[in-house]
Amino acid sequence: MRQVGFSLFIGLLAVVVFGMSSGAYAGTTISEVRVQGNERVEPATVMSYMDLQAGDTAEREDLDRALKSLFATGLFADVSLDLQGNVLNVNVIENPVINEIAFEGNDRIEDEELLAEIQLRPRQVFTRTKVQSDVSRLYQIYRRNGRFSVNIEPKVIRLDQNRVNLVFEVQEGDVTNVEAIRFVGNKHFSDSKLRSVVSTSETSWYKFLSTDDRYDPDRLAFDQELLRKFYLAEGYADYNLVSAIAELSDDKEDFFITFTVDEGDRYKVKSTNIDSNLRNFDPATLKGTVEIAAGDWYDADRVQEAVDKLTDALGDLQYAFVNVQPDIRRSREEKTVDIVFQINETPRVFVERIDVNGNIRTLDEVVRREILLDEGDPYNRSKLARSEQNIRDLDFFEEVKVDVVQGSAPDKTVVNVDVAEKSTGELSVGAGFSTSDGPLADLRIRERNLLGKGQDLLLAATIAGEKTEFDLSFTEPYFMDRDVSAGFDLFHITRDLQDESSYDQRRTGGALRVGYPLSERWRQTASYRAERNEITDVKSDASRFVQEQEGRRDTSALALRTTYENVDSKQFPTDGWLLWLDTEVAGLGGDAKYVSGKTGASFFHPIWDQVVVNLLGETGAIGGYGDEEVQINERFFLGGSTLRGFERAGVGPRDLTTDDSLGGKYFYRTTAELSFPLGLPEEWGIQGHTFSDAGSLFETDDDGAGVADDRSIRASVGAGVSWRSPFGPVRVDLSQPVVDENYDKDELFRFNFGTRF
């Protein structure tokens, strides 16, 4: 009984104390607020966060809310509120201010990259929550770089005036590579085949330039999608990825990735059909667009290609907002699928308006004249796609995006052309080396978009070991507001051809030119050229055929160039055709009288992703008339960049007595080249190449004893690497002649490099 009575007494006492404590604040009117412990933050600022001031009535809820508000500012490490009588004492301990942020131990990632990732900055308030958040961000950076054994420790160095230095001590550790990739449940495809499908690869000694063998969670998610697409493309419509697990070894040095798959059965196509909800439209007109036949293995990629082709075909018929959906109906008993392409109802569309956005310097008309549609025209998807490529080919913009949105009515559309301009002016001094011209330096002043009108102005000077050139060029792409280009060229060129043919050459002249379209793909350029050509400094022991041509010769010539262009990009073509025919007649005044012609074709075709084959062929002929012979400065030369594996002017007619190249009147050449990525990041612009060149140059007016003039074919094979560097194009080729004559000049190594700064 005594124990029970004592417990009851303690309970009653607690209730009384709690009631007194709770009621201490109830209904108290604050007469004064005193802020204590603050160093940087003004008392008025503290009270503004509290939302309590003298004259307010203090309830416990108000004090709790004020306390939470002060903590939420992040300015204070600790806060307490004490109501003594009518005076509210606010005691604060301020968080320190960051004086400096530093990183120690980071060798692989620069300070700037790490600093850009974290949120804390000097002169900000230090809080442990923000520090931990930034540590997590730093871990993410290192893990994206394949370093999962990294350790990051934040250190705080306290300074006077409540300041701190924050130092992140980093132990980067080694790169954590993928040691093995395994597959479970695969019956129809081997592990090696599936490893070739995913983007992650197993580590190996020769992959030191690649990052594909580093574990990346984002890449693993991408690999799951690659596997799904692969199986659906192979006809396994029931494919299911059971799991994708990445296990880190105990020593944190390697990852082991395991994909568990359920392949299911393989399906064939039973039938294809097009179901259209378009009014007054016969879907039979699109039947030839779908290239999937009954009996084919089901292929999800081909189904998507058919959807894209149907969408494009309907876009050309004015259906801008058409939606084509494939409906795959599976029969698990027969292992077949019926594919129905559903075309939803939509009206024919006209272009209501074309808006050009983002151009600051470039005039609207420069962009609009590249668009093959006008306001009021029927909408055409193919023309719009070609218009977008035309704008890209101007090379005035970093980004070009053409989009269509609903207009003021269901049958009207607005075409939005969004561009982001880039610098089109050049003021550059350059240096470099070429196997053709030796060491070189150049000065270029160029504006490709003069006054925003698309005009091209160039002033250039090049001084090289074997060449000096000065050029002034101007082009107006739309002369008199028509699709007619007009321009002029002035030039002065000297070349040292002593090694090839024992003479120097000086050319001075100019040209006027005008270009006009024959059709959408065909274009023609007519030009007139006046030139003074001088052959000087002929060696005393040079070929007599060269010595006979020493002196000055004036040329007045009309030329016509006809081209066909159907490539996906003018700068870096990967698909399409280029055809050209060049003809020139000299003799309208001057000394030279000849007729020449060249024709050729270049074909690009993508074989796989980023793997492109280029086939090129070209032939030419030149002949004099009216008792005039074709002089050495007018003939063709072959070798160097036109026939790799041989020096410039390394093949063709040659004086065996003096070893001078004489040039030829007829030539042909072919090239087959394969370009492919080297496994490096695409933005680096580095590609590999394998190639084979073949050709011949023959017949000269300089007949006589000791002149070799053989029509036999020459051929070479080789490989190279190119780099689209910020300083200019760089290419290295190694080639070996496989068919040649004993008097030809071979060239195993060819290197071209240009830089500007």
Secondary structure, DSSP 8 states (H G I E B T S, - for coil): -HHHHHHHHHHHHHHHHHHHHHHTSTTEE--EEEEES-SSS-HHHHHHHHT--TT-EE-HHHHHHHHHHHHHTS-EEEEEEEEETTEEEEEEEE--EEEEEEEES-SSS-HHHHHHH-S--TTSB--HHHHHHHHHHHHHHHHHTT-TT-EEEEEEEEETTTEEEEEEEEE-----EEEEEEEES-SSS-HHHHHHHSS-----GGGTT--TTB--HHHHHHHHHHHHHHHHHTT-TT-EEEEEEEEE-TTSSEEEEEEEEE-----EEEEEEEEE--TT--GGGGGGG----TTSB--HHHHHHHHHHHHHHHHHTT-TT--EEEEEEEETTTTEEEEEEEE------EEEEEEEES-SSS-HHHHHTT-S--TTSB--HHHHHHHHHHHHHTT-EEEEEEEEEE-SSTTEEEEEEEEEE---EEEEEEEEEETTTEEEEEEEEEEEEETTTTEEEEEEEEEESSEEEEEEEEEESSGGGSS-EEEEEEEEEEEEEHHHHSEEEEEEEEEEEEEEESSSSEEEEEEEEEEEEEEE---TTS-HHHHTT-EEEEEEEEEEEEEEEEES-SSS--SEEEEEEEEEEEEEEES--EEEEEEEEEEEEEEETTEEEEEEEEEEEEEE-TT----TTTSB-B-TTSSTTB-TT-BS-EETTTTEE--BSEEEEEEEEEEEE-SS-GGG-EEEEEEEEEEEEE--S--STTEE-----EEEEEEEEEEEETTEEEEEEEEEEEE--TTS-B--EEEEEEEE-
